[in-house]
């Protein structure tokens, strides 16, 4: 098994480890619905044996990119 596959964690475990960002499982599910295409394309979100699995490093990168985009929309030009 590769190091990447070994690093995969269930969505719930990822949420628990990032509770400062996603205070509940529902908040991370909302984020996944909003960013699903980007999460999948980046390899951050996978479906393994019928369960959502997360590559934490890639998921973190999508969270940061998404947050940066949203913050820049709030700033007046």
N, C-alpha and C positions, 0 to 999 in steps of 0.2 A: 504494500500500500504506500502511496506517495505521501509526502509531508502535507501536501494540500488537502488530500482526502482525510488525513488524520486530524487536521485542524478544524474540520467541519463540526458545527454544533447545531443542535435544534434551535429553532426560532425562539422558543421560550427561554432557553439558557442564555441566548444572546441578549434578549430583552432584560433578563435579570442582571446580567453583567453590565448593562448600560442603563440602569434604572434612573440615572441622572438625566438621561435624554428621553427615554421612553418609560413613563411612570407606570404603565400598565400594559398588559398583553394587547389590549384593544388599541392603544396608541401606536404600537409597532405594526399591528395589522393594518391600521389606517395608512401609515407610512408606506407599507408594502403595496397597498392598493394604489396609492398615488404615484409611486416610483417603480412599479412592477417591471416595466420594460427595461429601464436603466439597470435595475438590480439583476435581472436575468442576463442582459447583454454583457454586464461586467463580470459575471461569474460570482456575484455576491449572494444570489439566492438560487438554490437548486431544489429539485424535488427528488428525494431518494427514498425508495420503498414507501411511497405515498406520504412522506413527511417533508415539510419545508425544512431545509438545512441551510445554514448560513456559513459563508466564508468570512470570518470576522474582519480581516484586514480589508477585503474588498467592500464589505458592507459599510465599514467605517468611512471609506473613501467616498462612497455614494452619499452618505449622510453629510459629510463635510461639503461636497460639491453642491448638493441640494440646498443646504443652509446658506452657502455663499451666494447662490443664485437668488434665493428668496430675500436675503439681506440687501443685495444690490438693487432689487426692485423697490425697496423701501427708501433708498437714498435718492434725494433729488439730484438731477444732473447739474 
